[in-house]
Amino acid sequence: MGSLSRTLRVGVIGAGKHGSRYARHIVNDVEGLELTALSRRSLTGQELADELGCQWYPVWQDLIVSPKVDCLIMALPPTLNRQVALACAEAGKPLLLEKPMAVTVEDATVIVQSFAEKKLGLTIGQTLRYNRVINALKAQLNVIGQLRSLSANQRLEPAPPGWLDQAEHAGAGVSFHSAVHIFDALQYITGQKIIRVMARTRCVLSQSMEDHLVALVELEDGTLGVVDSSKIGPARSGRFEFIGEKGQLHGDQVHHQMDLIQGSQAQPFDCGEPVSTIIPLLQDWYRFLCGEGENPIAPEAGEAAVRVCAACLQSSVTGQWQQV
């Protein structure tokens, strides 16, 4: 009997808006994974556990050490990630850690090292890598020849009042909670690291954490680009534009559109049907834990994205180019 016939029992730490998505997909959409436990401090957690047929732990420490749990998914305010992730590593259980994996480079590095020392699987939930427009951009990038410039944005609706505007919980604003997706996607699509940035941030509607970031970015080969991440308007977009020696590729991962532009002609590109990105990530994570596949999103990728986010915040303070 192959290892993919195994059932792995999963505990979800932080069953809020995003964590509950993971929990529901495990129950409804992914074979091989069984949701056995979830943790959330409020009684909403018990209601969700009752609905999904698993055990509720109001205290996350109890879930981590539970003998009913083989592996863990964590979707918490990122200021908690270091403490909770280290407890997962100490318990000897693989972890899928939602982005951003940390809000400081030091915390990200410590998390990566702790799992490496234990030889445990650590996967980062940079789910935008599973978006079909993003993968089409990556697959077709060579069509436009040598890359010469790029731009990208992720514009979302204003965040409701709550923990995302509180430094003790969020740690940062859109620089880490939204732009982290863009930075990881740019490095994934181009195969290049972002080596330095110059950024400005501001609070438009928020009180504490920045809700608008604009950054110049430079890739390893010298390519320059512009990144715009915000939560200041009522409409959303996720647009990526790559300018090369032979044309341009434009794609919007929110609206599921992509065009190859050569001269004045724009040719639409069929990216296939949209997918719920959490489902294929969970499927690949299961194969990885069973030893039948590579780590779908390695911890080094999560740490690299955190380094770019942190450099942007530092640059916004100094007003200077910042090395990543």
Phi and psi in degrees as GROMACS dihedral restraints (atoms count N, CA, C in turn):
[ dihedral_restraints ]
;  ai    aj    ak    al  type     phi  dphi    fc
    3     4     5     6     1   -71.6    20    10
    4     5     6     7     1   162.1    20    10
    6     7     8     9     1   -67.2    20    10
    7     8     9    10     1   -22.8    20    10
    9    10    11    12     1   -73.1    20    10
   10    11    12    13     1    -3.8    20    10
   12    13    14    15     1   -85.9    20    10
   13    14    15    16     1    -6.2    20    10
   15    16    17    18     1   -69.2    20    10
   16    17    18    19     1   149.8    20    10
   18    19    20    21     1  -107.4    20    10
   19    20    21    22     1   124.6    20    10
   21    22    23    24     1  -103.7    20    10
   22    23    24    25     1   129.6    20    10
   24    25    26    27     1   -89.9    20    10
   25    26    27    28     1   125.5    20    10
   27    28    29    30     1  -111.6    20    10
   28    29    30    31     1   138.8    20    10
   30    31    32    33     1  -114.9    20    10
   31    32    33    34     1   134.1    20    10
   33    34    35    36     1  -106.3    20    10
   34    35    36    37     1   120.1    20    10
   36    37    38    39     1  -100.9    20    10
   37    38    39    40     1   114.8    20    10
   39    40    41    42     1    95.1    20    10
   40    41    42    43     1    73.3    20    10
   42    43    44    45     1   -95.0    20    10
   43    44    45    46     1    51.5    20    10
   45    46    47    48     1   -84.9    20    10
   46    47    48    49     1  -146.2    20    10
   48    49    50    51     1   -58.2    20    10
   49    50    51    52     1   -48.4    20    10
   51    52    53    54     1   -84.1    20    10
   52    53    54    55     1   -41.2    20    10
   54    55    56    57     1   -60.7    20    10
   55    56    57    58     1   -35.0    20    10
   57    58    59    60     1   -67.7    20    10
   58    59    60    61     1   -27.2    20    10
   60    61    62    63     1   -63.1    20    10
   61    62    63    64     1   -46.9    20    10
   63    64    65    66     1   -57.5    20    10
   64    65    66    67     1   -46.4    20    10
   66    67    68    69     1   -60.2    20    10
   67    68    69    70     1   -44.8    20    10
   69    70    71    72     1   -67.7    20    10
   70    71    72    73     1   -39.8    20    10
   72    73    74    75     1   -65.7    20    10
   73    74    75    76     1   -36.8    20    10
   75    76    77    78     1   -61.2    20    10
   76    77    78    79     1   -44.0    20    10
   78    79    80    81     1   -69.4    20    10
   79    80    81    82     1   -39.9    20    10
   81    82    83    84     1  -103.3    20    10
   82    83    84    85     1   -22.0    20    10
   84    85    86    87     1  -131.0    20    10
   85    86    87    88     1   -10.3    20    10
   87    88    89    90     1  -124.4    20    10
   88    89    90    91     1   119.7    20    10
   90    91    92    93     1   -80.3    20    10
   91    92    93    94     1   147.8    20    10
   93    94    95    96     1    95.0    20    10
   94    95    96    97     1   -20.0    20    10
   96    97    98    99     1  -108.5    20    10
   97    98    99   100     1   135.6    20    10
   99   100   101   102     1  -123.0    20    10
  100   101   102   103     1   122.6    20    10
  102   103   104   105     1   -77.1    20    10
  103   104   105   106     1   112.4    20    10
  105   106   107   108     1  -109.5    20    10
  106   107   108   109     1   -16.6    20    10
  108   109   110   111     1  -159.1    20    10
  109   110   111   112     1   151.3    20    10
  111   112   113   114     1  -144.2    20    10
  112   113   114   115     1   154.7    20    10
  114   115   116   117     1  -125.7    20    10
  115   116   117   118     1   128.9    20    10
  117   118   119   120     1  -157.2    20    10
  118   119   120   121     1   136.8    20    10
  120   121   122   123     1   -67.0    20    10
  121   122   123   124     1   -35.3    20    10
  123   124   125   126     1   -81.5    20    10
  124   125   126   127     1   165.1    20    10
  126   127   128   129     1   -66.2    20    10
  127   128   129   130     1   -14.8    20    10
  129   130   131   132     1   -58.2    20    10
  130   131   132   133     1   -32.4    20    10
  132   133   134   135     1   -62.7    20    10
  133   134   135   136     1   -41.0    20    10
  135   136   137   138     1   -65.8    20    10
  136   137   138   139     1   -39.4    20    10
  138   139   140   141     1   -62.4    20    10
  139   140   141   142     1   -43.2    20    10
  141   142   143   144     1   -67.4    20    10
  142   143   144   145     1   -40.4    20    10
  144   145   146   147     1   -62.1    20    10
  145   146   147   148     1   -41.6    20    10
  147   148   149   150     1   -62.3    20    10
  148   149   150   151     1   -42.1    20    10
  150   151   152   153     1   -63.7    20    10
  151   152   153   154     1   -40.4    20    10
  153   154   155   156     1   -94.4    20    10
  154   155   156   157     1    -2.1    20    10
  156   157   158   159     1    74.4    20    10
  157   158   159   160     1    39.0    20    10
  159   160   161   162     1  -132.0    20    10
  160   161   162   163     1   178.9    20    10
  162   163   164   165     1   -91.5    20    10
  163   164   165   166     1   140.1    20    10
  165   166   167   168     1   -99.0    20    10
  166   167   168   169     1   131.2    20    10
  168   169   170   171     1  -119.1    20    10
  169   170   171   172     1   109.8    20    10
  171   172   173   174     1   -67.8    20    10
  172   173   174   175     1   -19.9    20    10
  174   175   176   177     1  -113.1    20    10
  175   176   177   178     1   119.2    20    10
  177   178   179   180     1   -64.9    20    10
  178   179   180   181     1   -30.4    20    10
  180   181   182   183     1   -59.8    20    10
  181   182   183   184     1   -36.3    20    10
  183   184   185   186     1   -68.8    20    10
  184   185   186   187     1   -35.3    20    10
  186   187   188   189     1   -66.9    20    10
  187   188   189   190     1   -43.0    20    10
  189   190   191   192     1   -59.6    20    10
  190   191   192   193     1   -40.9    20    10
  192   193   194   195     1   -90.7    20    10
  193   194   195   196     1     1.5    20    10
  195   196   197   198     1   -63.0    20    10
  196   197   198   199     1   131.8    20    10
  198   199   200   201     1   -69.7    20    10
  199   200   201   202     1    -7.1    20    10
  201   202   203   204     1   -87.3    20    10
  202   203   204   205     1     0.9    20    10
  204   205   206   207     1  -122.3    20    10
  205   206   207   208     1   127.6    20    10
  207   208   209   210     1   -96.9    20    10
  208   209   210   211     1   -33.4    20    10
  210   211   212   213     1  -148.9    20    10
  211   212   213   214     1   163.5    20    10
  213   214   215   216     1  -131.6    20    10
  214   215   216   217     1   148.7    20    10
  216   217   218   219     1  -123.8    20    10
  217   218   219   220     1   135.0    20    10
  219   220   221   222     1  -126.2    20    10
  220   221   222   223     1   126.1    20    10
  222   223   224   225     1  -137.2    20    10
  223   224   225   226     1    76.6    20    10
  225   226   227   228     1  -117.1    20    10
  226   227   228   229     1   164.8    20    10
  228   229   230   231     1   -53.2    20    10
  229   230   231   232     1   130.8    20    10
  231   232   233   234     1   -66.2    20    10
  232   233   234   235     1   -16.3    20    10
  234   235   236   237     1   -66.7    20    10
  235   236   237   238     1   -15.4    20    10
  237   238   239   240     1   -91.9    20    10
  238   239   240   241     1   -10.0    20    10
  240   241   242   243     1   -61.6    20    10
  241   242   243   244     1   -41.9    20    10
  243   244   245   246     1   -61.2    20    10
  244   245   246   247     1   -50.0    20    10
  246   247   248   249     1   -60.4    20    10
  247   248   249   250     1   -47.1    20    10
  249   250   251   252     1   -74.6    20    10
  250   251   252   253     1   -40.3    20    10
  252   253   254   255     1   -62.8    20    10
  253   254   255   256     1   -40.8    20    10
  255   256   257   258     1   -64.5    20    10
  256   257   258   259     1   -34.0    20    10
  258   259   260   261     1   -67.2    20    10
  259   260   261   262     1   -36.7    20    10
  261   262   263   264     1   -63.4    20    10
  262   263   264   265     1   -44.4    20    10
  264   265   266   267     1   -63.2    20    10
  265   266   267   268     1   -42.2    20    10
  267   268   269   270     1   -63.0    20    10
  268   269   270   271     1   -32.6    20    10
  270   271   272   273     1   -78.7    20    10
  271   272   273   274     1    -8.3    20    10
  273   274   275   276     1    75.4    20    10
  274   275   276   277     1    33.1    20    10
  276   277   278   279     1  -120.7    20    10
  277   278   279   280     1   131.2    20    10
  279   280   281   282     1   -59.3    20    10
  280   281   282   283     1   152.2    20    10
  282   283   284   285     1  -135.3    20    10
  283   284   285   286     1   135.9    20    10
  285   286   287   288     1  -104.2    20    10
  286   287   288   289     1   112.5    20    10
  288   289   290   291     1  -107.1    20    10
  289   290   291   292     1   120.1    20    10
  291   292   293   294     1   -67.5    20    10
  292   293   294   295     1   150.4    20    10
  294   295   296   297     1   -75.3    20    10
  295   296   297   298     1   157.8    20    10
  297   298   299   300     1   -69.1    20    10
  298   299   300   301     1   141.7    20    10
  300   301   302   303     1   -68.1    20    10
  301   302   303   304     1   -17.1    20    10
  303   304   305   306     1  -167.8    20    10
  304   305   306   307     1   169.2    20    10
  306   307   308   309     1  -115.9    20    10
  307   308   309   310     1    10.9    20    10
  309   310   311   312     1  -139.0    20    10
  310   311   312   313     1   151.7    20    10
  312   313   314   315     1   -63.8    20    10
  313   314   315   316     1   -39.5    20    10
  315   316   317   318     1   -58.3    20    10
  316   317   318   319     1   -46.9    20    10
  318   319   320   321     1   -63.0    20    10
  319   320   321   322     1   -42.5    20    10
  321   322   323   324     1   -61.1    20    10
  322   323   324   325     1   -43.8    20    10
  324   325   326   327     1   -64.4    20    10
  325   326   327   328     1   -42.6    20    10
  327   328   329   330     1   -63.4    20    10
  328   329   330   331     1   -40.8    20    10
  330   331   332   333     1   -62.9    20    10
  331   332   333   334     1   -47.2    20    10
  333   334   335   336     1   -60.5    20    10
  334   335   336   337     1   -45.8    20    10
  336   337   338   339     1   -64.7    20    10
  337   338   339   340     1   -38.7    20    10
  339   340   341   342     1   -64.0    20    10
  340   341   342   343     1   -38.4    20    10
  342   343   344   345     1   -76.0    20    10
  343   344   345   346     1   -34.6    20    10
  345   346   347   348     1   -64.1    20    10
  346   347   348   349     1   -41.7    20    10
  348   349   350   351     1   -63.9    20    10
  349   350   351   352     1   -33.9    20    10
  351   352   353   354     1   -87.0    20    10
  352   353   354   355     1    -4.7    20    10
  354   355   356   357     1    56.3    20    10
  355   356   357   358     1    44.2    20    10
  357   358   359   360     1  -108.8    20    10
  358   359   360   361     1   149.3    20    10
  360   361   362   363     1   -72.3    20    10
  361   362   363   364     1   128.4    20    10
  363   364   365   366     1  -128.2    20    10
  364   365   366   367     1   119.5    20    10
  366   367   368   369     1  -119.7    20    10
  367   368   369   370     1   139.9    20    10
  369   370   371   372     1  -105.8    20    10
  370   371   372   373     1   133.8    20    10
  372   373   374   375     1   -81.4    20    10
  373   374   375   376     1    53.6    20    10
  375   376   377   378     1   -82.5    20    10
  376   377   378   379     1    74.2    20    10
  378   379   380   381     1   -67.5    20    10
  379   380   381   382     1   -17.0    20    10
  381   382   383   384     1   -62.0    20    10
  382   383   384   385     1   -20.3    20    10
  384   385   386   387     1   -62.7    20    10
  385   386   387   388     1   -17.5    20    10
  387   388   389   390     1   -97.3    20    10
  388   389   390   391     1    -1.2    20    10
  390   391   392   393     1   -68.0    20    10
  391   392   393   394     1   135.6    20    10
  393   394   395   396     1   -71.8    20    10
  394   395   396   397     1   -28.0    20    10
  396   397   398   399     1   -68.0    20    10
  397   398   399   400     1   -42.9    20    10
  399   400   401   402     1   -59.2    20    10
  400   401   402   403     1   -44.0    20    10
  402   403   404   405     1   -70.8    20    10
  403   404   405   406     1   -31.5    20    10
  405   406   407   408     1   -68.6    20    10
  406   407   408   409     1   -39.7    20    10
  408   409   410   411     1   -60.8    20    10
  409   410   411   412     1   -42.4    20    10
  411   412   413   414     1   -63.6    20    10
  412   413   414   415     1   -45.3    20    10
  414   415   416   417     1   -68.2    20    10
  415   416   417   418     1   -30.9    20    10
  417   418   419   420     1  -100.8    20    10
  418   419   420   421     1     0.8    20    10
  420   421   422   423     1   -59.4    20    10
  421   422   423   424     1   -34.2    20    10
  423   424   425   426     1   -67.2    20    10
  424   425   426   427     1   -18.5    20    10
  426   427   428   429     1   -62.7    20    10
  427   428   429   430     1   -32.0    20    10
  429   430   431   432     1   -91.7    20    10
  430   431   432   433     1     8.6    20    10
  432   433   434   435     1    72.8    20    10
  433   434   435   436     1  -155.2    20    10
  435   436   437   438     1   -60.6    20    10
  436   437   438   439     1   129.6    20    10
  438   439   440   441     1   -71.7    20    10
  439   440   441   442     1   136.1    20    10
  441   442   443   444     1  -124.1    20    10
  442   443   444   445     1   -24.4    20    10
  444   445   446   447     1  -163.7    20    10
  445   446   447   448     1   162.7    20    10
  447   448   449   450     1  -156.3    20    10
  448   449   450   451     1   161.0    20    10
  450   451   452   453     1  -148.0    20    10
  451   452   453   454     1   153.5    20    10
  453   454   455   456     1  -153.9    20    10
  454   455   456   457     1   147.9    20    10
  456   457   458   459     1  -141.9    20    10
  457   458   459   460     1   154.9    20    10
  459   460   461   462     1  -137.9    20    10
  460   461   462   463     1   103.7    20    10
  462   463   464   465     1  -110.8    20    10
  463   464   465   466     1   119.7    20    10
  465   466   467   468     1  -120.5    20    10
  466   467   468   469     1   164.7    20    10
  468   469   470   471     1   -65.5    20    10
  469   470   471   472     1   153.2    20    10
  471   472   473   474     1   -54.9    20    10
  472   473   474   475     1   140.2    20    10
  474   475   476   477     1   -74.2    20    10
  475   476   477   478     1   140.3    20    10
  477   478   479   480     1   -65.5    20    10
  478   479   480   481     1   157.4    20    10
  480   481   482   483     1   -56.7    20    10
  481   482   483   484     1   140.7    20    10
  483   484   485   486     1   157.9    20    10
  484   485   486   487     1  -156.7    20    10
  486   487   488   489     1   -65.4    20    10
  487   488   489   490     1   -23.5    20    10
  489   490   491   492     1   -66.6    20    10
  490   491   492   493     1   -14.7    20    10
  492   493   494   495     1  -109.7    20    10
  493   494   495   496     1    20.8    20    10
  495   496   497   498     1  -120.5    20    10
  496   497   498   499     1   119.7    20    10
  498   499   500   501     1   -59.2    20    10
  499   500   501   502     1   -37.2    20    10
  501   502   503   504     1   -67.7    20    10
  502   503   504   505     1   -20.0    20    10
  504   505   506   507     1  -106.4    20    10
  505   506   507   508     1   -49.2    20    10
  507   508   509   510     1   -81.4    20    10
  508   509   510   511     1   -35.5    20    10
  510   511   512   513     1    78.9    20    10
  511   512   513   514     1   -30.2    20    10
  513   514   515   516     1  -165.6    20    10
  514   515   516   517     1   176.0    20    10
  516   517   518   519     1  -103.4    20    10
  517   518   519   520     1  -132.1    20    10
  519   520   521   522     1   -63.7    20    10
  520   521   522   523     1   -21.9    20    10
  522   523   524   525     1   -55.8    20    10
  523   524   525   526     1   -39.0    20    10
  525   526   527   528     1  -101.4    20    10
  526   527   528   529     1   -35.1    20    10
  528   529   530   531     1   -86.7    20    10
  529   530   531   532     1   -20.1    20    10
  531   532   533   534     1  -123.2    20    10
  532   533   534   535     1   -52.8    20    10
  534   535   536   537     1   -62.1    20    10
  535   536   537   538     1   -23.6    20    10
  537   538   539   540     1   -55.8    20    10
  538   539   540   541     1   -35.1    20    10
  540   541   542   543     1   -63.4    20    10
  541   542   543   544     1   -44.6    20    10
  543   544   545   546     1   -64.3    20    10
  544   545   546   547     1   -47.7    20    10
  546   547   548   549     1   -61.6    20    10
  547   548   549   550     1   -42.5    20    10
  549   550   551   552     1   -65.9    20    10
  550   551   552   553     1   -42.3    20    10
  552   553   554   555     1   -64.1    20    10
  553   554   555   556     1   -40.6    20    10
  555   556   557   558     1   -62.4    20    10
  556   557   558   559     1   -42.3    20    10
  558   559   560   561     1   -69.7    20    10
  559   560   561   562     1   -34.4    20    10
  561   562   563   564     1   -68.5    20    10
  562   563   564   565     1   -45.8    20    10
  564   565   566   567     1   -68.0    20    10
  565   566   567   568     1   -45.7    20    10
  567   568   569   570     1   -86.5    20    10
  568   569   570   571     1   -20.3    20    10
  570   571   572   573     1    72.1    20    10
  571   572   573   574     1    15.5    20    10
  573   574   575   576     1  -120.4    20    10
  574   575   576   577     1   151.6    20    10
  576   577   578   579     1   -83.2    20    10
  577   578   579   580     1   148.4    20    10
  579   580   581   582     1   -82.8    20    10
  580   581   582   583     1   121.1    20    10
  582   583   584   585     1  -101.4    20    10
  583   584   585   586     1   -23.7    20    10
  585   586   587   588     1  -158.4    20    10
  586   587   588   589     1   159.9    20    10
  588   589   590   591     1  -142.6    20    10
  589   590   591   592     1   156.6    20    10
  591   592   593   594     1  -133.5    20    10
  592   593   594   595     1   123.5    20    10
  594   595   596   597     1  -135.1    20    10
  595   596   597   598     1   154.2    20    10
  597   598   599   600     1  -128.6    20    10
  598   599   600   601     1   142.3    20    10
  600   601   602   603     1  -130.9    20    10
  601   602   603   604     1   159.9    20    10
  603   604   605   606     1  -157.7    20    10
  604   605   606   607     1   161.5    20    10
  606   607   608   609     1  -103.2    20    10
  607   608   609   610     1   114.0    20    10
  609   610   611   612     1   -96.2    20    10
  610   611   612   613     1   -55.4    20    10
  612   613   614   615     1  -110.8    20    10
  613   614   615   616     1   -22.1    20    10
  615   616   617   618     1   -79.9    20    10
  616   617   618   619     1   165.0    20    10
  618   619   620   621     1   -99.8    20    10
  619   620   621   622     1   -29.4    20    10
  621   622   623   624     1  -128.8    20    10
  622   623   624   625     1   -54.9    20    10
  624   625   626   627     1   -91.8    20    10
  625   626   627   628     1   137.9    20    10
  627   628   629   630     1   -57.8    20    10
  628   629   630   631     1   135.1    20    10
  630   631   632   633     1  -114.9    20    10
  631   632   633   634     1     8.3    20    10
  633   634   635   636     1  -145.2    20    10
  634   635   636   637     1   126.3    20    10
  636   637   638   639     1  -129.9    20    10
  637   638   639   640     1   131.1    20    10
  639   640   641   642     1  -125.7    20    10
  640   641   642   643     1   129.2    20    10
  642   643   644   645     1  -138.4    20    10
  643   644   645   646     1   138.5    20    10
  645   646   647   648     1   -85.7    20    10
  646   647   648   649     1   136.6    20    10
  648   649   650   651     1  -127.4    20    10
  649   650   651   652     1   147.6    20    10
  651   652   653   654     1  -124.4    20    10
  652   653   654   655     1   129.5    20    10
  654   655   656   657     1   -88.5    20    10
  655   656   657   658     1   173.1    20    10
  657   658   659   660     1   -58.8    20    10
  658   659   660   661     1   -34.3    20    10
  660   661   662   663     1   -88.4    20    10
  661   662   663   664     1     7.1    20    10
  663   664   665   666     1    94.4    20    10
  664   665   666   667     1    -7.2    20    10
  666   667   668   669     1   -58.5    20    10
  667   668   669   670     1   133.7    20    10
  669   670   671   672     1  -106.9    20    10
  670   671   672   673     1   149.5    20    10
  672   673   674   675     1  -153.6    20    10
  673   674   675   676     1   173.6    20    10
  675   676   677   678     1  -124.7    20    10
  676   677   678   679     1   133.6    20    10
  678   679   680   681     1  -119.5    20    10
  679   680   681   682     1   132.8    20    10
  681   682   683   684     1  -128.2    20    10
  682   683   684   685     1   117.3    20    10
  684   685   686   687     1  -128.6    20    10
  685   686   687   688     1   130.5    20    10
  687   688   689   690     1  -155.9    20    10
  688   689   690   691     1   160.5    20    10
  690   691   692   693     1  -134.0    20    10
  691   692   693   694     1    64.0    20    10
  693   694   695   696     1  -129.3    20    10
  694   695   696   697     1    -0.7    20    10
  696   697   698   699     1  -136.8    20    10
  697   698   699   700     1   163.2    20    10
  699   700   701   702     1   -82.5    20    10
  700   701   702   703     1     1.4    20    10
  702   703   704   705     1  -122.2    20    10
  703   704   705   706     1   149.9    20    10
  705   706   707   708     1  -116.4    20    10
  706   707   708   709     1   153.7    20    10
  708   709   710   711     1  -154.2    20    10
  709   710   711   712     1   161.7    20    10
  711   712   713   714     1  -147.2    20    10
  712   713   714   715     1    72.8    20    10
  714   715   716   717     1   -99.9    20    10
  715   716   717   718     1   137.9    20    10
  717   718   719   720     1  -126.6    20    10
  718   719   720   721     1   132.3    20    10
  720   721   722   723     1  -129.1    20    10
  721   722   723   724     1   128.6    20    10
  723   724   725   726     1  -122.0    20    10
  724   725   726   727     1   125.7    20    10
  726   727   728   729     1  -109.7    20    10
  727   728   729   730     1   120.6    20    10
  729   730   731   732     1  -123.9    20    10
  730   731   732   733     1   178.5    20    10
  732   733   734   735     1   -67.6    20    10
  733   734   735   736     1   -20.0    20    10
  735   736   737   738     1  -115.8    20    10
  736   737   738   739     1     5.4    20    10
  738   739   740   741     1   153.1    20    10
  739   740   741   742     1  -164.8    20    10
  741   742   743   744     1  -133.4    20    10
  742   743   744   745     1   147.7    20    10
  744   745   746   747     1  -116.0    20    10
  745   746   747   748     1   126.7    20    10
  747   748   749   750     1  -121.2    20    10
  748   749   750   751     1   132.9    20    10
  750   751   752   753     1  -145.9    20    10
  751   752   753   754     1   148.3    20    10
  753   754   755   756     1  -125.8    20    10
  754   755   756   757     1   111.4    20    10
  756   757   758   759     1   -73.8    20    10
  757   758   759   760     1   -19.1    20    10
  759   760   761   762     1   -77.3    20    10
  760   761   762   763     1   -46.0    20    10
  762   763   764   765     1   -95.3    20    10
  763   764   765   766     1     3.8    20    10
  765   766   767   768     1    55.6    20    10
  766   767   768   769     1    55.2    20    10
  768   769   770   771     1  -131.9    20    10
  769   770   771   772     1   146.3    20    10
  771   772   773   774     1  -153.0    20    10
  772   773   774   775     1   139.2    20    10
  774   775   776   777     1  -133.9    20    10
  775   776   777   778     1   142.6    20    10
  777   778   779   780     1  -100.9    20    10
  778   779   780   781     1   122.0    20    10
  780   781   782   783     1  -112.5    20    10
  781   782   783   784     1   123.5    20    10
  783   784   785   786     1  -134.7    20    10
  784   785   786   787     1   123.3    20    10
  786   787   788   789     1    64.7    20    10
  787   788   789   790     1  -129.3    20    10
  789   790   791   792     1  -102.5    20    10
  790   791   792   793     1     8.8    20    10
  792   793   794   795     1  -102.8    20    10
  793   794   795   796     1   130.2    20    10
  795   796   797   798     1  -108.6    20    10
  796   797   798   799     1   119.5    20    10
  798   799   800   801     1  -105.6    20    10
  799   800   801   802     1   115.0    20    10
  801   802   803   804     1   -62.9    20    10
  802   803   804   805     1   145.0    20    10
  804   805   806   807     1  -117.3    20    10
  805   806   807   808     1   131.4    20    10
  807   808   809   810     1   -83.4    20    10
  808   809   810   811     1   112.9    20    10
  810   811   812   813     1   -94.3    20    10
  811   812   813   814     1     3.5    20    10
  813   814   815   816     1    84.0    20    10
  814   815   816   817     1   179.9    20    10
  816   817   818   819     1   -73.9    20    10
  817   818   819   820     1   144.1    20    10
  819   820   821   822     1   -60.5    20    10
  820   821   822   823     1   153.0    20    10
  822   823   824   825     1  -127.9    20    10
  823   824   825   826     1   154.9    20    10
  825   826   827   828     1   -78.1    20    10
  826   827   828   829     1   111.3    20    10
  828   829   830   831     1   -66.1    20    10
  829   830   831   832     1   -23.4    20    10
  831   832   833   834     1   -67.3    20    10
  832   833   834   835     1   -35.5    20    10
  834   835   836   837     1   -62.6    20    10
  835   836   837   838     1   -53.5    20    10
  837   838   839   840     1   -65.1    20    10
  838   839   840   841     1   -30.1    20    10
  840   841   842   843     1   -63.0    20    10
  841   842   843   844     1   -46.3    20    10
  843   844   845   846     1   -63.0    20    10
  844   845   846   847     1   -38.5    20    10
  846   847   848   849     1   -63.9    20    10
  847   848   849   850     1   -44.1    20    10
  849   850   851   852     1   -68.8    20    10
  850   851   852   853     1   -36.0    20    10
  852   853   854   855     1   -62.0    20    10
  853   854   855   856     1   -42.5    20    10
  855   856   857   858     1   -60.5    20    10
  856   857   858   859     1   -46.4    20    10
  858   859   860   861     1   -62.1    20    10
  859   860   861   862     1   -40.1    20    10
  861   862   863   864     1   -61.9    20    10
  862   863   864   865     1   -46.6    20    10
  864   865   866   867     1   -65.0    20    10
  865   866   867   868     1   -27.3    20    10
  867   868   869   870     1   -85.1    20    10
  868   869   870   871     1    -0.3    20    10
  870   871   872   873     1    78.1    20    10
  871   872   873   874     1    18.8    20    10
  873   874   875   876     1  -110.0    20    10
  874   875   876   877     1     9.7    20    10
  876   877   878   879     1  -166.9    20    10
  877   878   879   880     1   168.2    20    10
  879   880   881   882     1   -75.6    20    10
  880   881   882   883     1   160.2    20    10
  882   883   884   885     1   -60.4    20    10
  883   884   885   886     1   119.8    20    10
  885   886   887   888     1   -62.4    20    10
  886   887   888   889     1   -37.1    20    10
  888   889   890   891     1  -141.6    20    10
  889   890   891   892     1   101.9    20    10
  891   892   893   894     1   -68.3    20    10
  892   893   894   895     1   153.7    20    10
  894   895   896   897     1   -61.6    20    10
  895   896   897   898     1   -29.4    20    10
  897   898   899   900     1   -62.4    20    10
  898   899   900   901     1   -31.7    20    10
  900   901   902   903     1   -68.1    20    10
  901   902   903   904     1   -40.9    20    10
  903   904   905   906     1   -64.0    20    10
  904   905   906   907     1   -41.9    20    10
  906   907   908   909     1   -65.1    20    10
  907   908   909   910     1   -39.3    20    10
  909   910   911   912     1   -62.3    20    10
  910   911   912   913     1   -40.6    20    10
  912   913   914   915     1   -66.1    20    10
  913   914   915   916     1   -40.1    20    10
  915   916   917   918     1   -60.8    20    10
  916   917   918   919     1   -39.9    20    10
  918   919   920   921     1   -61.4    20    10
  919   920   921   922     1   -38.8    20    10
  921   922   923   924     1   -68.1    20    10
  922   923   924   925     1   -43.6    20    10
  924   925   926   927     1   -59.0    20    10
  925   926   927   928     1   -46.2    20    10
  927   928   929   930     1   -64.5    20    10
  928   929   930   931     1   -38.3    20    10
  930   931   932   933     1   -64.3    20    10
  931   932   933   934     1   -36.3    20    10
  933   934   935   936     1   -62.9    20    10
  934   935   936   937     1   -45.4    20    10
  936   937   938   939     1   -64.2    20    10
  937   938   939   940     1   -39.7    20    10
  939   940   941   942     1   -64.2    20    10
  940   941   942   943     1   -43.1    20    10
  942   943   944   945     1   -63.6    20    10
  943   944   945   946     1   -36.1    20    10
  945   946   947   948     1   -65.1    20    10
  946   947   948   949     1   -23.4    20    10
  948   949   950   951     1   -83.4    20    10
  949   950   951   952     1   -45.1    20    10
  951   952   953   954     1   -84.2    20    10
  952   953   954   955     1   -23.9    20    10
  954   955   956   957     1    74.5    20    10
  955   956   957   958     1    14.5    20    10
  957   958   959   960     1  -120.2    20    10
  958   959   960   961     1   164.4    20    10
  960   961   962   963     1   -60.3    20    10
  961   962   963   964     1   140.6    20    10
  963   964   965   966     1  -125.5    20    10
  964   965   966   967     1   126.5    20    10
  966   967   968   969     1   -68.9    20    10
  967   968   969   970     1   145.4    20    10
